[in-house]
Amino acid sequence: MQTHVDRNTWAELAQKLPSKKNPEDYKKRTELFNLFDPNGNGYLSLAEVDKGIRDILRCDTLFDVKPVIMRAFQAAKNSVKTKSKYGDDYIERCEFRLLLVYLRQYFEYWVMFQRIDKNFDRRVSLEEFKQAVPEINKWGVTITNPEKSFQQIDKNGGGMILFDEFCQWAIKQSLDLEDDDD
């Protein structure tokens, strides 16, 4: 099933994910972190982040896309080296802003991925990729040899591009949707 995305979706994400480096967003992030951290231990597990997105942010669009939450969590939890013995497995307060940034960014990659994945099996075949080249080129990359690009993205050589592989490539290419809000 495809995630429905329109201007309101991007506006909702911008409002609910206060990731800017300004005093107003900092205050909102502090409050959000405290709400996401029900036991007050200063660490957020993946389950607490997931629950926070559902119950605190009340953002079903994001909550329903578990691969986005997982990728963002994995990227953020290792973004800041701390002396904490639990830091490598959890999101700490100093990583929370990046979690919000990554939730937004990986959601954008998810939307791109779904536009390519025409049969919604969460994998992109070579044929789907070839058909999507004109759309992909709008996102800031020029693909001249679809077969070669496909092989470069398909890191595990399985003959399909998985979301994780697509994200790694999208980051390297600095892909950007033309119809989102940034």
Residue pairs with C-beta under 8 A, 6 or more apart in sequence:
1 120
2 114
2 120
3 61
3 64
3 65
3 110
3 111
3 114
4 61
5 61
5 111
7 181
9 61
10 180
10 181
11 181
12 59
12 61
13 59
13 61
13 62
13 103
13 104
13 107
13 181
14 104
14 181
16 57
16 59
17 57
17 100
17 101
17 103
17 104
18 24
18 25
18 28
18 29
18 32
18 100
19 25
19 29
19 97
19 100
19 101
19 104
21 97
29 96
29 97
29 100
32 52
32 56
32 57
32 96
33 44
33 93
33 96
34 40
35 52
35 56
36 44
36 48
36 49
36 51
36 52
36 56
36 96
37 43
37 44
37 48
38 48
42 92
42 93
43 84
43 86
43 90
43 91
43 92
44 52
44 90
44 91
44 92
44 96
44 99
45 89
45 90
46 69
46 70
46 73
49 69
49 73
49 91
49 99
50 63
50 66
50 69
53 59
53 62
53 63
53 69
53 103
54 60
54 63
57 63
61 107
62 68
62 69
62 103
62 107
63 69
65 107
65 110
67 106
67 110
67 122
67 163
67 164
68 103
68 106
68 107
68 109
68 110
69 103
71 102
71 106
71 109
71 163
71 164
71 167
72 99
72 102
72 103
72 105
72 106
73 91
73 99
75 98
75 102
75 106
76 91
76 95
76 96
76 98
76 99
76 102
77 87
77 88
77 89
77 90
77 91
77 95
78 88
79 95
79 98
80 87
80 92
80 94
80 95
80 98
81 87
82 92
82 94
84 92
91 99
106 167
108 176
108 177
108 180
109 163
109 166
109 167
109 170
109 175
110 163
111 177
111 180
112 136
112 139
112 166
112 170
112 175
112 177
113 124
113 163
113 166
114 120
115 132
115 135
116 124
116 128
116 129
116 132
116 135
116 136
116 161
116 166
117 123
117 124
117 128
118 128
118 131
119 128
122 162
122 163
123 160
123 161
123 162
124 132
124 160
124 161
124 166
125 159
125 160
126 146
126 147
126 150
126 159
129 146
129 149
129 150
129 153
129 161
130 146
130 147
130 150
133 143
133 146
136 143
136 175
137 143
138 178
139 173
139 175
139 176
139 177
139 178
140 173
140 174
140 175
140 176
141 173
141 175
143 149
150 161
152 169
153 161
153 165
153 166
153 168
153 169
154 160
154 161
154 165
155 165
155 168
156 162
156 165
176 182
